[in-house]
Each structure stands twice: as C-alpha cells, then as structure tokens.
Amino acid sequence: MTNAAGKRDNFDQAEFDHFRQFLQEACGIALGDNKQYLVSNRIRRLLEEYKLSSFSDLVRALKQNTNRRLKEQVIDVMTTNETFWFRDTYPFEYLRNQLLPQWMQAEHRAAGPIRIWSAACSSGQEPYSISMMVEEFRRQRMGALARPVQVVATDLSSIVLDQARRGEYDRLSVVRGLSSERQERYFDSPAENVWRVKPIIRDRIEFKAWNLLDSYAGLGKFDVVFCRNVLIYFNAELKQRILEKIHGALKPGGLLFLGSSEGLGGAAGRFEMVRCEPGILYRAR
C-alpha cells in the first residue's frame, strides 16, 4: 500500500462520527460503530476522483456543503446495494398469478389504474421485473388489460436513477436472475455488451428521485408497494416512521412486500400478515 493510499484509508473516530451524522441526516442510514472498513472501501474511488488526499479532506468538503455533485456521489456509493432480476421470485410470481387476475376482474374495472410503487429501486431491476410480470400477464390474456398498470420507481440517488431510466445493462448484470427467454423477449442489444430494456417494458414505469424520509403526498395512492431490502439500513425509529408513511400511501387493503430478512417492527399493528408461499406479504388494516 502506498503512503497516499494509506492516508486515504485512515480516519479518526471524530471524522467517522461526522461522516455518520452526515449520512443519517441526508438519507436516514445509521452506520454502526464497526463500519469504518465499509466506508473506506466505498469512498476510496471518490477520493481519487476528486483528488482528495485524505478522508479528512472529504469530511471538510461535506461540512462546507458547496459541492452538490460530491454529496450526491457519497450518498450513491453508500446506499447502492447489490440487486438483480426477480429477487426471491415469489413476490413477482404472486403479482402475476394472484394479484393481477384479481384486480382485473369485472367488479374492479371502475377503480382506475392499478398503481405499483417500487421504493428504493436502485438501478432498476425491480421495477423492470414488475413490468415484465405485467407484460407476461397481458400476453396470457391475449394482449388485453382490463385496467392500465402504472409503476412508480423511486430512489434517493439521482445517479443510480439515471442508470435505471436508461435501462441499459452489461452482460454480467443481465444474466443475474434472467432466463435466456426473457433476455431475448424484453431486451435489445444495440452494441456489444449492451442490453437495453425494450420500450414495451420501460414505458409503463415512471422514475422519480425520492427520499423515503420525505412526505409521500406527491406520489399518490398505491395498490401494492415493494419496499425490499432497504429498511435494514435504518434504525428502529426511522423504520417505523417509514412503514407508517407507506401505510398512509396504500389504498384501503393495499399490500406491502418487504425483503425476506425484514419485518414490521413497531408498525406491526397497521398491517395483517398474508402468507403467499414460500414467502409473506402484508395487507394494510
């Protein structure tokens, strides 16, 4: 390790505490006391890109709050997590096989569009997976949908949202969870190692920059919310607050999918657990 690299990787407790405070105020994520190595790994590239010689320089730049792009990039590298297509499978199959047939029945046709929210959508694999399920249901019904389906996909990071909007992925990203049949059906390949989501999948999704700590009033009401594998990064108080706001954003009896390792915590009284083997979802009371 060079002296420069070693200097970049080292920071004292006061600097780490300030960085944790910045991250919690910006996006609600609470870093544990033992996350220095994680921070060092994720911000090293930014230190090189901005020619910052040490973590101390980064902390000073964040304190000054004059470089919005740097702030966005720090949030991006600290909040972007591994994602892939049809993660855990069952939420998407349950949507296609159970929920969409139910919502499309004649007695529900006057209820307006079916609205689905993919919260913390990262680079777009989740909302595109949802849209593929809608498309597969449409094909099963010989190309007709009794009600239109709208997908709203949000994330805190404008950087990762730009990637999601483009809908372009490399070969390594595309093969993670996608069958060869779905690759051929739902993607074009305009260049070598570039796979682009087809308009028929992309056009039913609206991408928006949104902080889960902010008001949800501008999003409207939803039939189902996918908020998966993000609540684990918040403390118990913020997690409860977010779940209560999601409850308020659901239509009466609306449904919530969480990640396989997540639970409701202090918001359990607002939802009823529904088993959808092999997983579970939650219905708003």
Disulfide bonds with the S-S distance in Angstrom:
none
